[in-house]
Amino acid sequence: MINPMQMLNGNGNQLGQIQNNPLFKRAQQMAAGKSPEEIQQIAKNLCQQRGINIEEAYKQFKQMFGR
């Protein structure tokens, strides 16, 4: 499994395009100092609150980074 923190820290093809995005910066702040399991739980909670399918959201996230 791909480590989401590695993606947020710069291991993605499109990172240069989104680094200045305020939402991306907020995601980095939320993930700072968290384990991959804690980040995954945050993502699950956010998706659940918004009625988003976590598996589909993760699939789209991976596609954004060419993984």
ChimeraX attribute file (.defattr): number of C-alpha atoms within 10 A of each C-alpha:
attribute: neighborCount
match mode: 1-to-1
recipient: residues
	/A:1	3
	/A:2	9
	/A:3	13
	/A:4	18
	/A:5	19
	/A:6	11
	/A:7	16
	/A:8	19
	/A:9	13
	/A:10	12
	/A:11	13
	/A:12	15
	/A:13	12
	/A:14	12
	/A:15	16
	/A:16	9
	/A:17	8
	/A:18	11
	/A:19	15
	/A:20	10
	/A:21	10
	/A:22	10
	/A:23	11
	/A:24	14
	/A:25	14
	/A:26	11
	/A:27	15
	/A:28	15
	/A:29	12
	/A:30	12
	/A:31	19
	/A:32	13
	/A:33	11
	/A:34	13
	/A:35	13
	/A:36	15
	/A:37	11
	/A:38	12
	/A:39	19
	/A:40	18
	/A:41	12
	/A:42	15
	/A:43	16
	/A:44	17
	/A:45	14
	/A:46	13
	/A:47	15
	/A:48	12
	/A:49	9
	/A:50	8
	/A:51	9
	/A:52	13
	/A:53	11
	/A:54	16
	/A:55	11
	/A:56	10
	/A:57	14
	/A:58	15
	/A:59	11
	/A:60	13
	/A:61	14
	/A:62	15
	/A:63	10
	/A:64	13
	/A:65	14
	/A:66	10
	/A:67	12
